[in-house]
Amino acid sequence: MMTREHILSVVTKHLANAVDGVEAAAIEGAKSMKDYGANSLDIVEVVSSAMRELKIKVPRSEMNKLTNIDGLVDLLYATAHKDQAASV
């Protein structure tokens, strides 16, 4: 079972990798990736890498509604659990 904390750690790890000078431990979920200096290409990379690692697919239309990192984590978490329920 994938926890929200695990998903958050994956997202913050990829954000720290994508943006120079950002430490994963210092990332706050209430902030947006842009608050940490991520440009649109960085954000696509973070989201794509996190989805690949977590083996979760989220429609791009859902991504457009997000305003912060917590929103992304919640969306990935909800999608993971919906997918698990569907595959049982």
C-alpha positions in Angstrom: 0.0 0.0 0.0 1.5 3.3 -1.0 1.4 6.0 1.7 1.0 9.7 1.1 4.4 10.2 2.8 6.1 7.9 0.3 4.5 9.8 -2.6 5.6 13.2 -1.1 9.2 11.9 -0.7 9.3 10.8 -4.3 7.9 14.2 -5.5 10.3 16.2 -3.3 13.3 14.0 -4.4 12.6 14.7 -8.1 12.0 18.4 -7.4 15.3 18.7 -5.6 17.0 16.9 -8.5 15.4 19.2 -11.1 16.2 22.5 -9.4 19.7 23.5 -8.4 20.1 24.5 -4.7 16.8 23.0 -3.5 17.1 20.4 -0.7 14.3 17.8 -0.6 14.1 18.1 3.2 13.3 21.8 3.0 10.4 21.5 0.5 7.0 22.4 1.9 3.9 20.9 0.4 1.9 24.1 0.7 4.2 25.9 -1.7 4.2 25.5 -5.5 7.2 24.1 -7.5 7.6 27.6 -9.0 8.2 28.9 -5.4 11.3 26.8 -5.5 12.5 28.2 -8.8 11.1 25.4 -11.1 10.2 26.5 -14.6 7.5 24.7 -16.7 10.0 22.2 -18.1 11.3 21.4 -14.6 7.7 20.8 -13.4 7.0 18.5 -16.4 10.2 16.6 -15.5 9.3 16.3 -11.8 5.7 15.1 -12.5 6.8 12.7 -15.2 9.6 11.2 -13.1 7.4 10.8 -10.1 4.7 9.1 -12.1 7.2 6.8 -13.7 8.7 5.9 -10.3 5.4 5.4 -8.7 3.9 3.6 -11.7 0.9 6.0 -11.7 -0.7 7.7 -14.7 -2.6 11.0 -14.2 -4.4 12.8 -17.1 -2.8 16.1 -18.0 -6.2 17.8 -17.6 -6.1 16.9 -13.9 -2.6 18.4 -13.6 -3.7 21.8 -14.8 -5.9 22.2 -11.7 -3.0 21.9 -9.3 -1.7 24.9 -7.4 0.8 23.4 -5.0 2.9 20.3 -4.2 0.3 19.0 -1.7 -2.2 19.0 -4.5 0.0 16.9 -6.7 0.7 14.5 -3.9 -3.0 14.2 -3.1 -3.8 13.6 -6.8 -1.1 10.9 -7.1 -2.2 9.3 -3.8 -5.9 9.3 -4.8 -5.0 7.9 -8.3 -2.8 5.2 -6.8 -5.5 4.0 -4.5 -8.2 4.2 -7.2 -5.9 2.1 -9.5 -5.3 -0.5 -6.7 -9.0 -0.8 -6.0 -9.7 -1.4 -9.7 -7.0 -4.1 -10.0 -8.2 -6.1 -7.0 
